[in-house]
Amino acid sequence: MGVVIESSVWEPNPSIYVFLFICCCFSICLFPHASNLNRTSTIFDHGISSSFLRFQRNFLLLYSLASVMEGLWSVFGEFELASYGIGRENMVMSLCYGYTTALFAAPFLGVLSDLTGHKKVSLIFCILHFFVGVWKKISEQPSIFVTSICLSLANTIFSFNFETWMVTQHEKQGHRLDSLNDTYWLMTFFESACFIVSQMFANWLIGNNMEKNTAPSSAIIFLATICFTFLTRGWTETPGTTSFKEYSMSFYAYIFGDKRIWLLAWAQTCLHFSIGIFWILWAPTVVADGREVQLGLIYPCFLGSRMLGSTAFPCLTSGPSSLRTEDCLVFAYVILAILLSIVAFDYQEIGVLVTLFCLFHACVGFILPSLARLRTMYVPNELRGGMMGLSLAIANAAILLSVVQGGYYWNVGNAALMTFGVFGLLLAAGSMHALKQWGKQPYNNWHKQ
């Protein structure tokens, strides 16, 4: 008599989604009370100016549209490439194309954004998504080279340009500097929420058809058209008059000549690198040893944790017991390094592994708005895009080297790649500690009313 062994597929407990949702709602509802104890102005105050609320809501709407477009492409990943019959080596080459493009394009796009205007670069973002949507809709088998380059350029623009534009317009319209805190954590919150919505939307568009489906491409074309229209009609921007020579001199004086900005740039680079390594290795780590897992159900847990982490930012940096941002970042980076080291050097069951990954993303959700706040404190708005583009280029160079060595030549294992991320996160924590010591006189007076 034969023995039949039934294989079980691991899925997260549905109560996890309810728990994350309730925690996010509780944190948002608790924030106004904590802020009012400190008598600071927040988006929840009735006395805040209507012009700022209108500005903030318009920006968050635009940023949410852009996040949905980014999320729709990122949902499919290897599944979409496999649907076209593309093998593993070509998938690795696709990653290499993307990171190589980002490596060289990030500094150029950052400088272009500062010199020609952030609105024009945002329009390029919409055009790139529109082009890829049309290309995939009309082509039987779209070129990996073309799509990887276009999506990498769009993702690079998304990483810094919208934030830079918002901060610049915020200053030009004369809004309070301290009100930027709300917009920073709401950006992270809405971006994560839109990525979850993108996954649900993409699954609904595809339905039960596992073969090639052009519905997501049609949705991208529609969203890109709406975003382009909203940009051209709903936002204004005064073109800059600074020449490239003047910009280069200012960039050299402020960015290369200030150790505090170097420390901040290094902390940003290490975070981008560790996040990139995570998204490359999280799925192979979870399914190691032939474990069967519903990866699509785990993805929202990560993003929900990042949403929850973003709500911790205003609670820790405002209110009667507010902490200095640099101190919080030191602890957050150390926690990230510990979590990643546990995954790298100790075999874990799926439940424990997913919990560690969720904690990792909760810390990331707190770090992202914290770094944005420090950029406003130390980096001139006129040079913000170039500085962020430079840090992205360094991070993409490190990720590209890791992909080539680990995914193509097989010279480095997954544990070693995570170890590099741990080492970078510890260096980032040291950078934040040094920034605390040297950052006595920031570029901007953050507490200016």
C-alpha positions as CSV (number, residue, x, y, z in Angstrom):
1,M,0.0,0.0,0.0
2,G,1.5,3.3,-1.1
3,V,1.8,6.3,1.2
4,V,0.6,9.6,-0.2
5,I,2.3,12.6,1.2
6,E,0.2,15.8,0.8
7,S,2.2,18.9,0.3
8,S,1.0,22.1,2.0
9,V,1.5,25.6,0.8
10,W,2.3,28.1,3.5
11,E,0.1,31.2,3.6
12,P,0.0,34.1,6.1
13,N,-2.8,34.1,8.6
14,P,-5.5,36.4,7.4
15,S,-5.5,38.1,10.9
16,I,-2.1,39.6,10.0
17,Y,-3.7,41.9,7.5
18,V,-6.4,42.9,10.0
19,F,-3.7,43.5,12.6
20,L,-1.6,45.7,10.4
21,F,-4.7,47.7,9.2
22,I,-5.9,48.3,12.8
23,C,-2.4,49.3,13.9
24,C,-2.0,51.8,11.0
25,C,-5.4,53.4,11.8
26,F,-4.6,53.5,15.5
27,S,-1.3,55.2,14.8
28,I,-2.9,57.8,12.5
29,C,-5.6,58.5,15.0
30,L,-3.1,58.8,17.9
31,F,-0.9,61.2,16.0
32,P,-3.1,64.3,16.3
33,H,-3.4,63.9,20.1
34,A,0.4,63.5,20.5
35,S,1.1,66.5,18.3
36,N,-1.4,68.7,20.0
37,L,0.3,68.0,23.3
38,N,3.4,69.6,21.8
39,R,1.3,72.4,20.2
40,T,2.6,71.8,16.7
41,S,0.7,72.4,13.5
42,T,-0.3,69.2,11.7
43,I,-2.6,68.2,8.8
44,F,-5.2,67.3,11.4
45,D,-5.4,70.8,12.8
46,H,-8.4,72.9,11.7
47,G,-6.3,76.1,11.9
48,I,-3.8,75.0,9.3
49,S,-3.9,77.1,6.1
50,S,-6.2,75.9,3.3
51,S,-3.6,76.8,0.7
52,F,-1.2,74.3,2.3
53,L,-3.8,71.6,2.5
54,R,-4.7,72.1,-1.1
55,F,-1.1,72.0,-2.1
56,Q,-0.5,68.8,-0.1
57,R,-3.5,67.0,-1.3
58,N,-2.8,67.8,-4.9
59,F,0.8,66.5,-4.5
60,L,-0.3,63.3,-2.7
61,L,-2.8,62.6,-5.4
62,L,-0.1,63.0,-8.1
63,Y,2.4,60.9,-6.1
64,S,-0.2,58.2,-5.6
65,L,-0.9,58.0,-9.4
66,A,2.8,57.7,-10.0
67,S,3.1,55.0,-7.3
68,V,0.3,52.9,-8.8
69,M,2.1,53.0,-12.2
70,E,5.4,51.9,-10.5
71,G,3.6,49.2,-8.6
72,L,1.8,47.7,-11.6
73,W,5.1,47.0,-13.3
74,S,6.8,45.7,-10.1
75,V,4.0,43.2,-9.3
76,F,4.7,40.8,-12.1
77,G,8.5,40.7,-12.0
78,E,9.8,37.3,-13.0
79,F,6.3,36.0,-13.7
80,E,5.8,38.4,-16.6
81,L,9.3,37.5,-18.1
82,A,8.5,33.8,-17.7
83,S,5.2,34.3,-19.6
84,Y,7.3,35.4,-22.6
85,G,9.5,32.2,-22.4
86,I,12.5,34.1,-20.9
87,G,14.9,32.0,-18.9
88,R,16.8,32.7,-15.7
89,E,20.0,34.0,-17.4
90,N,18.0,36.5,-19.5
91,M,16.2,37.6,-16.3
92,V,19.5,38.3,-14.7
93,M,20.6,40.2,-17.8
94,S,17.4,42.2,-17.5
95,L,18.3,43.2,-14.0
96,C,21.8,44.1,-15.2
97,Y,20.4,46.3,-17.9
98,G,18.2,48.1,-15.4
99,Y,20.8,48.7,-12.8
100,T,23.4,49.8,-15.3
101,T,21.0,52.3,-16.8
102,A,20.2,53.6,-13.3
103,L,23.9,53.8,-12.4
104,F,24.7,56.2,-15.3
105,A,21.4,58.0,-15.5
106,A,20.8,58.8,-11.9
107,P,23.4,61.6,-11.6
108,F,22.5,63.0,-15.0
109,L,18.7,63.0,-14.2
110,G,19.4,64.6,-10.8
111,V,21.3,67.5,-12.4
112,L,18.8,67.8,-15.2
113,S,16.0,68.0,-12.7
114,D,17.7,70.8,-10.8
115,L,18.6,72.8,-13.9
116,T,15.7,72.4,-16.2
117,G,12.9,72.0,-13.7
118,H,11.3,69.1,-11.8
119,K,8.1,69.3,-13.7
120,K,9.7,68.5,-17.1
121,V,11.5,65.5,-15.6
122,S,8.2,64.3,-14.1
123,L,6.6,64.6,-17.6
124,I,9.4,62.4,-18.9
125,F,8.4,59.9,-16.2
126,C,4.9,59.7,-17.6
127,I,6.1,59.5,-21.2
128,L,8.4,56.5,-20.3
129,H,5.5,54.6,-18.7
130,F,3.2,55.4,-21.6
131,F,5.8,54.2,-24.1
132,V,6.4,50.9,-22.3
133,G,2.7,50.3,-22.0
134,V,2.2,50.9,-25.8
135,W,5.3,48.8,-26.6
136,K,4.1,45.8,-24.6
137,K,0.6,46.1,-26.0
138,I,1.6,46.0,-29.7
139,S,4.6,43.7,-29.5
140,E,4.3,40.0,-29.3
141,Q,7.5,39.7,-27.3
142,P,8.8,43.1,-26.1
143,S,12.6,43.6,-26.0
144,I,14.0,43.1,-22.6
145,F,16.7,45.7,-23.3
146,V,14.2,48.4,-24.2
147,T,11.7,47.8,-21.4
148,S,14.4,47.4,-18.7
149,I,16.1,50.7,-19.7
150,C,12.8,52.6,-19.9
151,L,11.4,51.3,-16.6
152,S,14.8,51.8,-14.9
153,L,14.8,55.5,-16.0
154,A,11.2,55.9,-14.8
155,N,12.0,54.3,-11.4
156,T,15.1,56.5,-11.0
157,I,13.0,59.6,-11.6
158,F,10.3,58.4,-9.2
159,S,13.0,57.8,-6.5
160,F,13.9,61.5,-6.1
161,N,12.2,63.9,-8.5
162,F,8.7,64.1,-6.9
163,E,10.1,64.7,-3.5
164,T,12.4,67.4,-4.8
165,W,9.7,69.1,-6.7
166,M,7.4,69.1,-3.7
167,V,10.0,70.6,-1.4
168,T,11.0,73.3,-3.8
169,Q,7.4,74.3,-4.4
170,H,6.7,74.1,-0.7
171,E,9.4,76.7,-0.1
172,K,8.4,79.0,-3.0
173,Q,4.8,79.1,-1.8
174,G,5.9,80.1,1.7
175,H,4.5,77.2,3.7
176,R,5.9,76.4,7.1
177,L,9.0,74.2,7.0
178,D,7.9,72.1,10.0
179,S,4.7,71.1,8.0
180,L,7.0,69.1,5.7
181,N,7.2,66.4,8.3
182,D,3.6,65.4,7.6
183,T,4.1,65.2,3.9
184,Y,7.2,63.1,4.2
185,W,5.6,60.3,6.2
186,L,2.4,60.5,4.2
187,M,4.5,60.0,1.0
188,T,5.8,56.7,2.4
189,F,2.4,55.7,3.7
190,F,0.6,56.4,0.4
191,E,3.3,54.8,-1.7
192,S,3.1,51.6,0.2
193,A,-0.7,51.6,0.2
194,C,-0.7,52.2,-3.6
195,F,1.7,49.3,-4.1
196,I,-0.8,47.1,-2.4
197,V,-3.6,48.5,-4.5
198,S,-1.5,47.9,-7.6
199,Q,-1.2,44.2,-6.7
200,M,-4.9,43.8,-6.2
201,F,-5.6,45.8,-9.4
202,A,-3.2,43.8,-11.5
203,N,-4.7,40.5,-10.2
204,W,-8.1,41.7,-11.1
205,L,-7.0,42.8,-14.6
206,I,-5.4,39.4,-15.3
207,G,-8.1,37.3,-13.7
208,N,-7.7,33.6,-14.2
209,N,-5.8,34.0,-17.5
210,M,-2.2,33.0,-16.8
211,E,-1.1,33.6,-20.3
212,K,-0.1,36.9,-21.9
213,N,-2.6,39.6,-21.0
214,T,-2.5,43.2,-22.3
215,A,-4.9,44.6,-19.7
216,P,-2.2,45.8,-17.3
217,S,-0.5,47.7,-20.2
218,S,-3.8,49.3,-21.1
219,A,-4.2,50.4,-17.4
220,I,-0.7,51.9,-17.5
221,I,-1.4,53.8,-20.7
222,F,-4.6,55.2,-19.1
223,L,-2.9,56.2,-15.8
224,A,0.1,57.7,-17.6
225,T,-2.3,59.9,-19.7
226,I,-4.1,61.1,-16.5
227,C,-0.9,61.8,-14.7
228,F,0.5,63.7,-17.7
229,T,-2.7,65.8,-18.0
230,F,-2.6,66.5,-14.2
231,L,1.0,67.6,-14.4
232,T,0.5,70.0,-17.3
233,R,-2.6,71.6,-16.0
234,G,-2.5,71.3,-12.3
235,W,1.1,72.2,-11.5
236,T,3.1,75.3,-12.3
237,E,6.9,75.8,-12.0
238,T,9.2,78.7,-12.7
239,P,12.1,77.5,-14.8
240,G,15.5,78.0,-13.2
241,T,18.0,80.5,-14.5
242,T,21.2,79.0,-13.1
243,S,23.8,78.1,-15.6
244,F,25.6,74.7,-15.6
245,K,28.8,76.4,-14.6
246,E,27.2,78.1,-11.6
247,Y,25.5,74.9,-10.6
248,S,28.7,73.0,-10.8
249,M,30.5,75.5,-8.5
250,S,27.6,75.4,-6.0
251,F,27.5,71.6,-6.1
252,Y,31.2,71.3,-5.5
253,A,31.1,73.8,-2.6
254,Y,28.0,72.4,-0.8
255,I,27.8,68.8,-1.7
256,F,31.5,67.8,-2.0
257,G,32.7,70.3,0.5
258,D,30.4,69.5,3.4
259,K,31.1,66.3,5.4
260,R,27.6,66.3,6.9
261,I,26.1,65.9,3.4
262,W,28.6,63.1,2.6
263,L,27.5,61.3,5.7
264,L,23.9,61.7,4.8
265,A,24.5,60.6,1.2
266,W,26.3,57.5,2.5
267,A,23.4,56.6,4.8
268,Q,21.0,56.9,1.8
269,T,23.2,54.8,-0.3
270,C,23.4,52.0,2.2
271,L,19.6,52.0,2.6
272,H,19.0,51.8,-1.1
273,F,21.6,49.0,-1.4
274,S,20.1,46.9,1.4
275,I,16.5,47.4,0.1
276,G,17.7,46.4,-3.4
277,I,19.4,43.2,-2.0
278,F,16.3,42.4,-0.1
279,W,14.0,42.6,-3.1
280,I,16.3,40.4,-5.1
281,L,16.8,37.7,-2.4
282,W,13.6,37.6,-0.3
283,A,11.7,35.2,-2.6
284,P,14.6,32.7,-3.0
285,T,15.2,32.8,0.8
286,V,11.6,32.1,1.6
287,V,11.3,29.2,-0.8
288,A,14.7,27.7,0.1
289,D,14.8,23.9,0.5
290,G,11.8,23.5,-1.8
291,R,9.3,25.2,0.6
292,E,6.0,26.0,-1.1
293,V,4.8,29.5,-0.2
294,Q,2.1,31.9,-1.6
295,L,4.6,34.7,-2.3
296,G,1.8,37.0,-3.5
297,L,0.1,36.9,-0.1
298,I,3.4,37.8,1.7
299,Y,4.1,40.9,-0.4
300,P,1.2,43.0,1.2
301,C,2.5,42.1,4.6
302,F,5.8,43.8,3.8
303,L,4.2,46.9,2.5
304,G,1.7,47.1,5.4
305,S,4.6,46.9,7.8
306,R,6.3,49.8,6.0
307,M,3.0,51.8,6.3
308,L,3.0,51.1,10.0
309,G,6.7,52.1,10.3
310,S,6.0,55.4,8.5
311,T,3.3,56.3,11.1
312,A,6.0,56.0,13.8
313,F,7.9,58.9,12.3
314,P,5.6,61.7,13.5
315,C,5.1,60.0,16.9
316,L,8.9,59.9,17.6
317,T,9.9,63.2,16.0
318,S,7.0,65.3,17.4
319,G,5.2,65.6,20.6
320,P,6.4,66.2,24.2
321,S,8.9,63.4,24.1
322,S,10.3,63.9,20.6
323,L,13.7,62.5,19.8
324,R,16.4,63.8,17.6
325,T,16.2,62.3,14.1
326,E,19.8,61.2,14.0
327,D,19.4,59.3,17.3
328,C,16.4,57.5,16.0
329,L,18.2,56.6,12.7
330,V,21.2,55.1,14.5
331,F,18.9,52.7,16.3
332,A,16.8,52.0,13.2
333,Y,19.9,51.2,11.1
334,V,21.3,48.9,13.8
335,I,18.0,47.0,14.0
336,L,18.0,46.6,10.2
337,A,21.5,45.2,10.4
338,I,20.5,42.7,13.1
339,L,17.4,41.6,11.3
340,L,19.3,41.0,8.0
341,S,22.2,39.2,9.8
342,I,19.7,36.8,11.4
343,V,18.3,35.9,8.0
344,A,21.8,35.6,6.5
345,F,23.4,33.3,9.1
346,D,20.6,31.4,10.8
347,Y,18.0,29.1,9.1
348,Q,14.5,30.1,10.0
349,E,11.0,28.7,9.6
350,I,8.8,30.5,7.2
351,G,6.7,32.2,9.9
352,V,9.8,33.5,11.7
353,L,11.3,34.6,8.4
354,V,8.3,36.6,7.3
355,T,8.1,38.2,10.7
356,L,11.8,39.3,10.4
357,F,11.1,40.7,6.9
358,C,8.1,42.6,8.2
359,L,10.1,44.2,11.0
360,F,12.8,45.0,8.4
361,H,10.2,46.9,6.3
362,A,8.7,48.6,9.4
363,C,12.2,50.1,10.1
364,V,12.5,51.1,6.4
365,G,9.1,52.9,6.7
366,F,10.5,55.0,9.5
367,I,13.9,55.7,7.9
368,L,12.6,57.0,4.6
369,P,10.8,60.1,5.9
370,S,13.6,60.6,8.5
371,L,16.2,60.8,5.7
372,A,13.9,63.2,3.8
373,R,13.8,65.5,6.8
374,L,17.6,65.5,7.1
375,R,17.9,66.3,3.5
376,T,15.8,69.4,4.0
377,M,18.0,70.3,7.0
378,Y,21.4,70.0,5.3
379,V,21.0,70.0,1.5
380,P,20.1,73.2,-0.4
381,N,16.9,72.7,-2.4
382,E,18.6,73.9,-5.6
383,L,21.0,70.9,-5.3
384,R,18.7,68.3,-3.8
385,G,18.1,66.3,-7.1
386,G,21.8,66.1,-7.9
387,M,22.7,64.9,-4.4
388,M,20.0,62.2,-4.4
389,G,21.0,61.1,-7.9
390,L,24.6,60.7,-6.8
391,S,23.7,58.5,-3.8
392,L,21.4,56.4,-6.1
393,A,24.3,55.9,-8.6
394,I,26.6,54.6,-5.9
395,A,23.9,52.2,-4.6
396,N,23.0,51.0,-8.1
397,A,26.7,50.3,-8.7
398,A,26.9,48.1,-5.6
399,I,23.7,46.3,-6.5
400,L,24.9,45.7,-10.1
401,L,28.1,44.2,-8.8
402,S,26.2,42.0,-6.5
403,V,23.8,40.8,-9.2
404,V,26.7,40.0,-11.6
405,Q,28.8,38.2,-9.0
406,G,25.9,36.3,-7.4
407,G,23.4,35.8,-10.2
408,Y,25.6,35.4,-13.2
409,Y,29.0,34.2,-12.2
410,W,27.8,32.4,-9.0
411,N,30.9,33.6,-7.2
412,V,29.0,35.0,-4.2
413,G,26.2,33.3,-2.2
414,N,23.0,34.8,-1.0
415,A,24.3,34.9,2.6
416,A,27.4,36.8,1.6
417,L,25.3,39.3,-0.3
418,M,23.2,39.9,2.8
419,T,26.4,40.2,4.8
420,F,27.4,43.1,2.5
421,G,24.1,44.7,3.3
422,V,24.6,44.3,7.0
423,F,28.0,45.8,6.8
424,G,26.7,48.8,4.9
425,L,23.8,49.3,7.4
426,L,26.3,49.3,10.3
427,L,28.4,51.9,8.5
428,A,25.2,54.0,7.9
429,A,24.5,53.8,11.6
430,G,28.0,55.1,12.3
431,S,27.4,57.9,9.7
432,M,24.3,59.0,11.6
433,H,26.2,59.0,14.8
434,A,28.9,61.2,13.3
435,L,26.3,63.4,11.7
436,K,24.8,64.0,15.2
437,Q,28.2,65.2,16.4
438,W,29.0,67.4,13.4
439,G,25.5,68.6,12.5
440,K,25.3,71.5,15.0
441,Q,24.5,74.1,12.4
442,P,22.3,72.7,9.6
443,Y,21.9,74.4,6.3
444,N,18.2,75.3,6.9
445,N,16.7,76.5,10.1
446,W,14.3,73.6,10.5
447,H,12.4,75.2,13.4
448,K,11.8,78.5,11.5
449,Q,8.1,79.4,11.8
